[in-house]
Amino acid sequence: MSQADIRTEEVIYTDGDTEMKGYIAWDGAVEGQRPGILVVHEWWGQNDYPRRRARELAELGYTAMAVDMYGGGKTAANPDEAGQLMTAVIEDMGAGRARFQAALDMIKGHATVDPDKTGAIGYCFGGGVVLHMARMGLDLDVVASFHGSLPLAIAPGVDKMTTRVAAYNGEADSFIPPEDIEAFKAEMAKVAAHCDFIQLPGALHGFSNPMASTNGEKYGLPLRYDELADQVSWSHMRMVFREVFGH
């Protein structure tokens, strides 16, 4: 097995007049085209965390791009700013879909990517975004949501979903009440989605991000990193991706 040669580049892509900043990672030691995976950030914006996940996906043999749903590479300095940036997208998901589609077009056009094999993962706000895009029938083979905003998946989209779905939720996540979970499951059943919904015992919101505990303490929010929940969800995602892509 050849040694990995992880390469990265920062790219600019646009949706109309909106300029967005992407971060693409791939393994230069892998020959030929491979699936392209989008990584959608938490409400904080495209900071170091989604970029790290893009590199980790590159280590698995994919080409991955950390996307910019806020435009201009904006990131939030505190929860108030994060909430404002996130709400602006959620309140106009038509524009949000266009921004996501621009990112999808960007990754499909990358020299290392097989444009017929695409997926997306997302965290918190980004988890809800990838679920929403699957529900709306965008050209994605698979999506994975980590502590994602499940209500974003409930939308008037396609009659039958063909995108494979994996959703990882902390059982102790106070941001996602039981009624949201039941509504999400009902929506997936309604459109005959192949959906794995994984409850992670004892895990709080943000369980996948090592910065969650620090941010939770700093801002008085019920956030906590959970190493086991992080490892289990990532390992399950790898199995799902392998099944979908044969990779």
N, C-alpha and C positions, 0 to 999 in steps of 0.2 A: 504494500500500500504506500503510495507516494506521500511525502510530507506536504501538509497544507501550505498554501501560499495565499493567505487572505489579503485581498486588495480592496481598497475603498475609494470612493470618489463622491464629492459633493456636486449635486446637479441642480439646475434651475429648470422648473417646468411651469407651465401657465394654464390657467383657465380664464379665458377672456382677458380682462385687465388685471387679474389677480396673479401675482408672481409667488411661487412656492418653492421652498428649498427642500430637496431630498438628499438622502444619504444612502448610497448603494454599496453593498458588500458582496464579494464573491470569492471563490477559491480559484486562483489562477492555475493551480495544479490539476484541476478537473478539466478534462477535455470535452468538447462539444457543448451543446445546449442543455440546459436543465430547467426545472420549474422555477418560476419567479414568485416570490412571496412578498406581499406588502406588510409592513409593521405599523400599526396605528397607535399613536401615543396616548397616554393618560391625559387628564384635564390640564396637566402642567405644560403641555406642548412637547415639541420634539426636542427633548433634552438628551443627556447621555444614555438614559435607560433604553429607549427604543433603538438607539444606535448600537448599543451592546447586543441587544437581541438580534439585530440584523447580522452582526458579525457571527453570532452563535449559529444562526441559520446557515450562513456561508460555510461554517465549519462542518455542517451536516451535508454539504454538497448542493445547497440551493443558492440562487442569487436573491438577495433580499434588499428591500428598500424601506427605510424609515421615512414615512410620509409627513407632510405638513398640512394639517387640516385647518390651521388658523391663518395661513398666508404670511409671507415675509419672514418665516422662521420664528414667529413670536413664541415666547415662553413666558410663563407666569412666575412672579416672585413670591406670591402668597395665594392662599385659597380664594380670597376675594377676586383677584385678577383671573385666576383659573376658572372660577365660576362664570365670570363675565364672558371670557373667551369661549368656553364650552357652550354656554346658553345661546350665544349668537349663532353658533352652527346648528344646534338642535332646533332652534326656532325657524330655521330656513334649511331644512334637510334637502330641498331641491338643489340649492347651491352646494350643500355638503356632498351630495351625490356627484355633482359635476366636478368638484375638487378631487374626490376619490377616483372618478373615472380618468381624470387627467394623470393621476399617479399610476393607475393601472395601464394606461396607454404608454407611459414612460417606461415602466418595467418590461412590458411586452416588447418594446423596441430595443432593449439592451442586447448587445451582441451575444451575450452568454445565455440568453433566455429562450426557451421554447415557448412561443406565444400561445400555444394550445394548452399549456399546463400552468395554471395560476392559482394562487391561494392568498389568504390574508390572515393575520393574527392581530389581536388588539387587546388593550389593557384599560380597564375602567371605562372611561368615555370611549376609548378606541375599541374596546370589546363590544360595546353597543353599536358602534359604527359598522364593524365588520358583519355583525348579525343583521343589521338593517340592510346592508348592501346585498347580502345573500337573499334576504326576504324579497328585495326588489328585483331579483333575477339578474344581477350583474354577472359578467362572465368570470365566475370563480368556481374552481373545482371543490375547494374546501375552505372553511374558515374556522378559526379557533378563538374563543373569547375567554379571557382571564379576568376574573372579578369584574365582569362587564355589566353595563347598564342594560338589563334585559328588556325594559319597556321599548327601547328603540327597535326591537325586532318586530313589534306589533304595528304593522303598517299595511295599507292596501296595495300589496304587491302582486306577484305572480300567483296563479292558481295552484301550481305544483312546484315545489322547490326541488331543484336538482343538485344544489350545492350541499356537500356533506358538511355537517355542523358538529363541533365539539365545544361545549360551554362548561367552564370550570368555575365553580362558585364556592365561596367560603361559607360553611354552614352557620358560622357565627357572625356573618356579615350583616350588620344592622342597616346598611344602606339598601339591601335587597330584601324586602319583606316577603313572607310566604305567598301573599296574593300575587306578587310580581312573578314568582317562580311558576305558580299554577297557570297564570295567564300566558307565560312564555311557552310552557309545555303544550297548552291547548292550541296556541298558534302554530307550533311546529307540527302537531298532529293534524291540524286542519289542512295543511298544505303537503302532507305526507313526506315531511322532511326526514332524512336519515340523520337523527340527532342523538348524540351522547350528551346527557346532562350529568355532570359529575359533581356531587356534593363532597367537599373536603372537610372532614370533622374538625371542629375547633378553630378553623381558619377565619380570620377577619378580612375586611376589605384591604386590598393592597398586598395580599399574601405573597405575591410573586416578586415584589420589588424590595430589595434590601434597604432602600431609603424610607420605606413605609413606616417603620417603627420610629425613626428620627422625626419624620414629618408629623406623625401622630402625637408624639410628645410635645413637639414645638408648637403645634397649633391646637392642641386639645381635641384631636379627632380620633375616632375608633379605628385606627389603622395599625396593622402590625405585619411585619415580615414573618413568614413561616417557612423555614427551609424545607421541611418534609413536603408540605403542600406544593411548594415551588417545584421540587424535584419530581413529584408524582405527576403533576399536571403536565409538565414539560415532556416527561417520558411517554405519557399517554398520547400527547399531541404527535410525538415522533412516530408512534405506531400507526396513528390515523393517517398521517401524511404518507407513510410508507405503503399503507394499503391503497390509498388513493392514487399515488403517483408511481408505485412500484419502484420506489427510490429510497 
